[in-house]
């Protein structure tokens, strides 16, 4: 700690000296640039400590000095008590001294007690000067001269000043109390508004939950009601096209083909709606089993071969080199990849559709990608394609009707398996859809069932 610069020293032999110390503390703090409130705090703290020192006996002293600590100047007051033989009022004196120290702790920045020898303790209190104030040696000498010229007030005058300070403090406290009451009323009004808002949000959330439940129930019931007649229409149309009941004219064959295609499109829509309803209702079961990438690719190649127009588009399954199986639901992976590949074939007029897989040892994931050389997707539509019933305006889209449910369903199925679906695309160049899955199923997968029930049309339900 740096060297202290002495300002003033006052002896403490009687209660009248306590009044003088208070007066000097107020004068010095005013000359050092402290605010009115800080002047009152310093005067009160120093006078209380001085009163406790006086009760210890005559011979005490209050020394005012300036000290620089941690780059900032502080007003430092050392109050030492006198010594007197132990008497009957010693406990009362010690209690008064402890109360004074507590007061100084509250009003000043620091308060330290040095017990000293023979019971002559010293209390040091400090208060940092305002940041814009810096007292030089010359100014300190000027302050000392002004203090020497300042008359000493009598106790009555000091009491009047103390009463004025008390009245000003009470007025300030009353003003702050009024501000606090006003703020409290504002907070109460705000709280009432927040409570009403929460109640409204909870009510809307409950209505949304009920609407979501009704939507899921409607989709599920409607889908189940439509699947059987659609399966019958498809079967009957196929019987007619197979000439089981006799030959058809060219026009009849064309009309029956329209019926079969419409029934097939509606059946696909119904299946997607039912899958979405099951996922949202949390009723989808996963069947985790070892999945071999090459076996999965061979099955997909066989299923999708009829969709490929080899004169226009080449469907390529690139060898993955991943021999070790991973654990997931192969049926749902196949469903996601079938959707990716069928979309790629639909929106690629010339070129190729490449299907490949890669293993990331660091993240311990398997990534399946389907890259095409088709029409591509603009950046503005990359998120739109994952919204239900959303389709991008394009001549190919109008030619190949879709439900707008395939990609949203793929994303939900990927989430269900603990993975994710990503897409990157360049307009007019092509699109790549990627399914990334963990090699081992996460603990959050739904209940694992060994076998799914099958509907007459061969779709899992």
C-alpha positions as CSV (number, residue, x, y, z in Angstrom):
1,X,0.0,0.0,0.0
2,X,1.3,3.5,-0.9
3,X,2.4,6.2,1.6
4,X,-0.4,8.1,3.3
5,X,-0.6,11.9,3.0
6,X,-1.7,13.4,6.3
7,X,-4.6,15.9,6.3
8,X,-5.7,16.6,9.9
9,X,-5.6,15.1,13.4
10,X,-8.1,15.6,16.2
11,X,-7.8,14.6,19.8
12,X,-10.6,12.6,21.5
13,X,-10.9,13.3,25.2
14,X,-14.6,14.2,25.6
15,X,-18.0,14.0,23.9
16,X,-17.4,17.6,22.6
17,X,-14.5,16.2,20.6
18,X,-16.8,13.7,19.0
19,X,-18.9,16.7,17.6
20,X,-15.7,18.3,16.4
21,X,-14.6,15.1,14.6
22,X,-18.0,14.8,12.9
23,X,-17.7,18.5,11.7
24,X,-14.2,17.9,10.4
25,X,-15.2,14.7,8.7
26,X,-18.0,16.5,6.9
27,X,-15.7,19.5,5.9
28,X,-12.9,17.3,4.7
29,X,-15.2,15.1,2.6
30,X,-16.8,18.2,1.0
31,X,-13.4,19.6,0.1
32,X,-12.3,16.3,-1.4
33,X,-15.3,16.3,-3.8
34,X,-17.6,13.8,-2.1
35,X,-21.4,14.1,-2.8
36,X,-23.8,15.4,-0.1
37,X,-24.9,11.8,0.7
38,X,-21.4,10.5,1.0
39,X,-20.5,13.5,3.3
40,X,-23.3,12.4,5.6
41,X,-22.2,8.8,5.4
42,X,-18.6,9.7,6.2
43,X,-19.5,12.1,9.0
44,X,-21.9,9.6,10.6
45,X,-19.4,6.6,10.4
46,X,-16.5,8.6,11.8
47,X,-18.4,10.2,14.6
48,X,-19.9,6.8,15.7
49,X,-16.4,5.2,15.8
50,X,-15.0,8.3,17.6
51,X,-17.8,8.0,20.2
52,X,-16.9,4.4,20.9
53,X,-13.2,5.4,21.2
54,X,-14.1,8.2,23.7
55,X,-15.8,5.7,25.9
56,X,-12.6,3.7,26.1
57,X,-11.0,6.7,28.0
58,X,-9.2,9.9,27.3
59,X,-6.1,10.1,25.0
60,X,-7.8,8.9,21.8
61,X,-7.2,10.5,18.4
62,X,-8.8,10.7,15.0
63,X,-6.3,11.1,12.1
64,X,-7.6,12.0,8.6
65,X,-5.3,11.1,5.7
66,X,-5.3,10.5,2.0
67,X,-3.9,7.2,0.6
68,X,-3.7,5.8,-2.9
69,X,-4.7,2.1,-3.2
70,X,-5.1,0.1,-6.5
71,X,-4.8,3.2,-8.6
72,X,-7.5,5.2,-6.8
73,X,-7.3,7.7,-3.9
74,X,-9.1,6.9,-0.6
75,X,-10.0,9.1,2.3
76,X,-8.7,7.1,5.3
77,X,-9.6,7.9,9.0
78,X,-7.7,6.1,11.8
79,X,-9.6,6.4,15.1
80,X,-7.6,5.2,18.2
81,X,-9.1,4.9,21.6
82,X,-7.7,5.8,24.9
83,X,-7.0,3.5,27.8
84,X,-8.7,3.3,31.2
85,X,-8.8,0.7,33.9
86,X,-11.6,-1.9,33.7
87,X,-14.8,-0.6,35.2
88,X,-18.4,-1.6,35.7
89,X,-19.5,0.0,32.5
90,X,-16.9,-1.9,30.4
91,X,-19.5,-4.3,28.8
92,X,-21.6,-1.2,27.8
93,X,-18.6,0.4,26.2
94,X,-17.7,-2.7,24.3
95,X,-21.3,-3.0,23.0
96,X,-21.2,0.7,21.9
97,X,-17.9,0.1,20.1
98,X,-19.2,-3.0,18.3
99,X,-22.3,-1.1,17.1
100,X,-20.1,1.7,15.8
101,X,-18.0,-0.7,13.8
102,X,-21.1,-2.3,12.3
103,X,-22.3,1.2,11.3
104,X,-18.9,2.0,9.7
105,X,-19.0,-1.3,7.8
106,X,-22.4,-0.3,6.3
107,X,-21.5,3.3,5.4
108,X,-17.8,3.1,4.3
109,X,-16.0,1.0,1.7
110,X,-13.8,-0.6,4.3
111,X,-13.5,-0.9,8.1
112,X,-10.6,-2.6,9.8
113,X,-9.9,-3.1,13.5
114,X,-6.4,-3.4,15.0
115,X,-6.7,-4.6,18.6
116,X,-3.3,-3.0,19.5
117,X,-1.5,-3.3,22.8
118,X,-2.9,-2.9,26.3
119,X,-6.5,-2.7,24.9
120,X,-5.8,0.5,22.9
121,X,-7.5,-0.6,19.6
122,X,-7.4,1.4,16.3
123,X,-10.3,1.4,13.8
124,X,-9.5,2.4,10.2
125,X,-12.3,3.3,7.8
126,X,-11.9,4.2,4.1
127,X,-14.0,5.7,1.4
128,X,-12.8,5.9,-2.2
129,X,-12.8,9.4,-3.8
130,X,-15.1,10.0,-6.8
131,X,-13.4,8.8,-10.0
132,X,-13.1,12.3,-11.5
133,X,-11.3,13.6,-8.4
134,X,-7.5,13.5,-7.9
135,X,-5.9,15.4,-5.1
136,X,-2.3,16.6,-5.6
137,X,0.1,17.7,-2.8
138,X,-0.6,21.3,-3.6
139,X,-4.3,20.9,-3.3
140,X,-3.9,18.9,-0.1
141,X,-2.0,21.8,1.3
142,X,-4.7,24.2,0.2
143,X,-7.3,21.9,2.0
144,X,-5.3,22.0,5.2
145,X,-5.1,25.8,5.1
146,X,-8.9,26.1,4.6
147,X,-9.5,23.7,7.5
148,X,-7.2,25.8,9.7
149,X,-9.3,28.9,8.8
150,X,-12.6,27.2,9.3
151,X,-14.2,28.0,12.6
152,X,-15.3,25.2,15.0
153,X,-19.0,25.1,15.4
154,X,-20.6,24.8,18.8
155,X,-22.5,21.6,19.6
156,X,-25.9,23.2,19.1
157,X,-25.0,24.4,15.6
158,X,-23.7,20.9,14.8
159,X,-26.9,19.4,16.1
160,X,-28.9,21.7,13.8
161,X,-26.8,20.6,10.8
162,X,-27.3,16.9,11.8
163,X,-31.0,17.5,12.0
164,X,-31.0,19.1,8.6
165,X,-29.1,16.1,7.2
166,X,-31.6,13.7,8.8
167,X,-34.5,15.6,7.4
168,X,-33.0,15.6,3.9
169,X,-32.3,11.8,4.2
170,X,-35.9,11.2,5.4
171,X,-37.2,13.2,2.4
172,X,-35.1,11.2,0.0
173,X,-36.2,8.0,1.7
174,X,-39.8,9.1,1.3
175,X,-39.3,9.9,-2.4
176,X,-37.6,6.5,-2.9
177,X,-40.5,4.8,-1.1
178,X,-43.0,6.5,-3.4
179,X,-41.0,5.4,-6.4
180,X,-40.8,1.9,-5.0
181,X,-44.6,1.8,-4.5
182,X,-45.2,3.1,-8.0
183,X,-42.8,0.5,-9.4
184,X,-44.5,-2.2,-7.3
185,X,-47.9,-1.3,-8.7
186,X,-46.4,-1.4,-12.2
187,X,-44.9,-4.8,-11.5
188,X,-48.3,-6.1,-10.1
189,X,-50.0,-4.9,-13.3
190,X,-47.3,-6.5,-15.4
191,X,-47.6,-9.8,-13.4
192,X,-51.4,-9.8,-13.9
193,X,-50.9,-9.3,-17.6
194,X,-48.3,-12.1,-17.7
195,X,-50.6,-14.5,-15.7
196,X,-53.4,-13.7,-18.1
197,X,-51.1,-14.2,-21.1
198,X,-49.9,-17.6,-19.7
199,X,-53.5,-18.6,-19.2
200,X,-54.3,-17.7,-22.8
201,X,-51.2,-19.5,-24.1
202,X,-52.1,-22.6,-22.1
203,X,-55.7,-22.5,-23.4
204,X,-54.4,-22.2,-27.0
205,X,-51.9,-25.0,-26.4
206,X,-54.7,-27.2,-25.1
207,X,-56.8,-26.4,-28.1
208,X,-53.9,-27.1,-30.5
209,X,-53.3,-30.4,-28.7
210,X,-56.9,-31.4,-29.1
211,X,-56.9,-30.3,-32.8
212,X,-53.7,-32.3,-33.4
213,X,-55.3,-35.3,-31.8
214,X,-58.4,-34.9,-33.9
215,X,-56.3,-34.5,-37.0
216,X,-54.3,-37.6,-36.3
217,X,-57.5,-39.5,-35.5
218,X,-59.2,-38.3,-38.6
219,X,-56.2,-39.2,-40.8
220,X,-55.9,-42.6,-39.2
221,X,-59.6,-43.4,-39.5
222,X,-59.9,-42.0,-43.0
223,X,-56.9,-43.9,-44.2
224,X,-58.1,-47.2,-42.8
225,X,-61.5,-46.6,-44.4
226,X,-60.0,-45.9,-47.8
227,X,-57.4,-48.6,-48.0
228,X,-59.7,-51.5,-48.4
229,X,-61.8,-50.1,-51.3
230,X,-58.7,-48.8,-53.0
231,X,-57.0,-52.2,-52.8
232,X,-60.2,-53.7,-54.3
233,X,-60.2,-51.1,-57.1
234,X,-56.6,-51.8,-57.9
235,X,-57.1,-55.6,-57.8
236,X,-60.2,-55.4,-60.1
237,X,-58.5,-53.0,-62.5
238,X,-55.6,-55.4,-62.7
239,X,-57.9,-58.4,-63.4
240,X,-59.5,-56.4,-66.3
241,X,-56.1,-55.5,-67.6
242,X,-55.0,-59.1,-67.4
243,X,-58.1,-60.0,-69.6
244,X,-59.4,-62.4,-66.9
245,X,-63.0,-61.6,-68.0
246,X,-62.3,-61.3,-71.7
247,X,-60.7,-58.9,-74.1
248,X,-60.9,-55.1,-73.8
249,X,-61.1,-52.6,-76.6
250,X,-58.3,-50.1,-76.9
251,X,-60.5,-47.4,-75.3
252,X,-61.6,-49.7,-72.5
253,X,-57.9,-50.6,-71.7
254,X,-57.0,-46.9,-71.7
255,X,-59.8,-46.1,-69.3
256,X,-59.1,-49.0,-67.0
257,X,-55.4,-48.0,-66.9
258,X,-56.5,-44.5,-65.8
259,X,-58.5,-46.1,-63.0
260,X,-55.6,-48.3,-61.9
261,X,-53.2,-45.4,-61.9
262,X,-55.6,-43.1,-60.0
263,X,-56.2,-45.9,-57.4
264,X,-52.4,-46.4,-57.1
265,X,-51.8,-42.7,-56.5
266,X,-54.6,-42.5,-53.9
267,X,-53.3,-45.7,-52.2
268,X,-49.8,-44.0,-52.0
269,X,-51.4,-40.9,-50.5
270,X,-53.4,-43.0,-48.0
271,X,-50.3,-44.9,-46.9
272,X,-48.3,-41.7,-46.4
273,X,-51.1,-40.1,-44.4
274,X,-51.4,-43.2,-42.2
275,X,-47.7,-43.3,-41.6
276,X,-47.7,-39.6,-40.7
277,X,-50.6,-40.0,-38.3
278,X,-48.9,-43.0,-36.6
279,X,-45.7,-41.1,-36.1
280,X,-47.5,-38.0,-34.7
281,X,-49.5,-40.2,-32.4
282,X,-46.3,-42.0,-31.2
283,X,-47.7,-45.4,-32.3
284,X,-44.9,-46.4,-34.7
285,X,-42.9,-49.5,-33.8
286,X,-39.3,-49.9,-34.9
287,X,-37.8,-53.3,-35.7
288,X,-34.1,-53.1,-35.1
289,X,-32.0,-55.7,-36.7
290,X,-28.6,-56.1,-38.4
291,X,-28.6,-54.2,-41.7
292,X,-26.1,-55.1,-44.5
293,X,-25.7,-52.1,-46.8
294,X,-25.0,-54.2,-50.0
295,X,-28.1,-56.4,-49.3
296,X,-30.2,-53.3,-48.9
297,X,-28.9,-51.9,-52.2
298,X,-29.6,-55.2,-54.0
299,X,-33.2,-55.2,-52.7
300,X,-33.7,-51.5,-53.7
301,X,-32.3,-52.1,-57.2
302,X,-34.8,-54.9,-57.8
303,X,-37.8,-52.9,-56.5
304,X,-37.0,-49.8,-58.5
305,X,-35.9,-51.3,-61.8
306,X,-39.4,-51.0,-63.3
307,X,-39.4,-47.2,-62.7
308,X,-36.2,-46.6,-64.6
309,X,-36.3,-45.5,-68.2
310,X,-32.9,-46.7,-69.2
311,X,-33.0,-44.7,-72.4
312,X,-33.0,-41.5,-70.5
313,X,-31.7,-42.1,-67.0
314,X,-29.2,-44.6,-65.5
315,X,-29.7,-45.8,-61.9
316,X,-26.3,-46.6,-60.4
317,X,-25.7,-48.2,-57.0
318,X,-22.1,-47.6,-56.1
319,X,-20.4,-50.4,-54.0
320,X,-20.1,-49.1,-50.4
321,X,-17.3,-51.3,-49.2
322,X,-19.1,-51.4,-45.8
323,X,-19.1,-55.1,-44.9
324,X,-19.9,-54.9,-41.2
325,X,-23.6,-54.7,-40.5
326,X,-25.1,-51.9,-38.5
327,X,-28.3,-51.9,-36.4
328,X,-31.4,-50.1,-37.4
329,X,-34.9,-50.6,-38.9
330,X,-34.2,-51.8,-42.5
331,X,-37.8,-51.4,-43.6
332,X,-37.9,-47.7,-42.7
333,X,-34.5,-47.1,-44.2
334,X,-35.7,-48.7,-47.4
335,X,-38.8,-46.6,-47.4
336,X,-36.8,-43.4,-47.1
337,X,-34.4,-44.3,-49.8
338,X,-37.2,-45.5,-52.1
339,X,-38.7,-42.0,-51.8
340,X,-35.4,-40.3,-52.5
341,X,-34.7,-42.5,-55.6
342,X,-38.2,-42.3,-57.0
343,X,-38.1,-38.5,-56.7
344,X,-34.7,-38.4,-58.3
345,X,-36.0,-40.5,-61.2
346,X,-39.1,-38.4,-61.5
347,X,-37.2,-35.1,-61.8
348,X,-34.3,-36.2,-63.9
349,X,-35.0,-36.1,-67.6
350,X,-31.5,-37.0,-68.8
351,X,-28.4,-38.2,-66.9
352,X,-28.0,-40.5,-63.9
353,X,-29.1,-41.2,-60.3
354,X,-26.3,-42.3,-58.1
355,X,-26.9,-44.2,-54.8
356,X,-24.0,-44.6,-52.4
357,X,-23.2,-45.0,-48.7
358,X,-20.3,-44.0,-46.5
359,X,-19.2,-44.7,-43.0
360,X,-17.9,-42.0,-40.7
361,X,-15.7,-43.7,-38.0
362,X,-15.3,-40.5,-36.0
363,X,-19.0,-39.9,-35.6
364,X,-19.8,-43.6,-35.9
365,X,-22.6,-43.0,-38.4
366,X,-23.7,-44.4,-41.8
367,X,-24.7,-41.8,-44.5
368,X,-26.9,-42.9,-47.4
369,X,-26.9,-40.4,-50.3
370,X,-29.0,-40.2,-53.5
371,X,-27.5,-37.8,-56.1
372,X,-29.2,-36.9,-59.3
373,X,-28.5,-34.7,-62.4
374,X,-32.0,-33.4,-62.5
375,X,-33.7,-30.0,-62.4
376,X,-32.4,-29.0,-59.0
377,X,-34.0,-27.0,-56.2
378,X,-33.6,-23.3,-55.6
379,X,-32.3,-22.3,-52.1
380,X,-35.6,-20.6,-51.3
381,X,-37.4,-24.0,-51.6
382,X,-35.0,-26.3,-49.8
383,X,-37.1,-26.1,-46.6
384,X,-40.4,-25.8,-48.3
385,X,-40.1,-29.3,-49.7
386,X,-40.2,-30.7,-46.2
387,X,-43.6,-29.1,-45.4
388,X,-46.6,-31.3,-45.7
389,X,-48.6,-31.0,-49.0
390,X,-46.0,-28.6,-50.4
391,X,-44.8,-29.0,-54.0
392,X,-42.6,-26.8,-56.2
393,X,-44.0,-25.4,-59.4
394,X,-42.3,-27.0,-62.3
395,X,-43.4,-28.6,-65.6
396,X,-42.1,-31.9,-64.5
397,X,-44.0,-31.6,-61.2
398,X,-47.3,-31.1,-63.2
399,X,-46.5,-34.1,-65.3
400,X,-45.6,-36.3,-62.4
401,X,-48.3,-35.8,-59.8
402,X,-47.2,-36.3,-56.2
403,X,-48.8,-36.1,-52.7
404,X,-46.3,-33.6,-51.1
405,X,-46.0,-36.0,-48.1
406,X,-43.1,-38.1,-49.1
407,X,-40.2,-35.9,-47.9
408,X,-41.9,-34.8,-44.7
409,X,-42.5,-38.4,-43.9
410,X,-38.8,-39.2,-44.7
411,X,-37.7,-36.6,-42.2
412,X,-40.0,-37.8,-39.5
413,X,-38.9,-41.4,-40.1
414,X,-35.2,-40.3,-39.9
415,X,-35.9,-38.6,-36.6
416,X,-37.6,-41.7,-35.4
417,X,-34.5,-43.7,-36.1
418,X,-32.2,-41.2,-34.3
419,X,-30.9,-39.8,-37.6
420,X,-31.4,-36.8,-39.9
421,X,-32.2,-35.9,-43.5
422,X,-30.1,-33.3,-45.3
423,X,-30.4,-31.8,-48.8
424,X,-28.0,-29.9,-51.1
425,X,-29.0,-28.7,-54.5
426,X,-28.0,-26.4,-57.4
427,X,-30.7,-25.3,-59.7
428,X,-30.3,-26.9,-63.1
429,X,-27.4,-29.1,-62.0
430,X,-28.9,-31.6,-59.6
431,X,-29.8,-32.5,-56.0
432,X,-28.4,-34.8,-53.3
433,X,-30.5,-36.1,-50.5
434,X,-28.6,-37.6,-47.5
435,X,-29.9,-39.9,-44.8
436,X,-27.4,-40.0,-41.8
437,X,-28.0,-42.7,-39.2
438,X,-26.1,-43.9,-36.1
439,X,-24.5,-47.4,-36.4
440,X,-26.2,-48.4,-33.2
441,X,-29.8,-47.4,-32.3
442,X,-30.2,-44.7,-29.6
443,X,-31.9,-45.5,-26.4
444,X,-34.7,-43.1,-27.3
445,X,-36.1,-45.4,-30.1
446,X,-39.7,-46.4,-29.6
447,X,-40.6,-49.9,-28.4
448,X,-38.9,-52.5,-30.6
449,X,-41.3,-55.1,-32.0
450,X,-40.1,-58.3,-33.6
451,X,-42.7,-58.5,-36.3
452,X,-45.1,-56.0,-37.9
453,X,-48.6,-56.9,-39.0
454,X,-49.3,-56.7,-42.7
455,X,-52.3,-55.5,-44.5
456,X,-53.7,-57.4,-47.6
457,X,-52.0,-55.0,-49.9
458,X,-48.6,-55.8,-48.3
459,X,-48.1,-52.5,-46.4
460,X,-47.1,-52.6,-42.8
461,X,-49.6,-51.2,-40.4
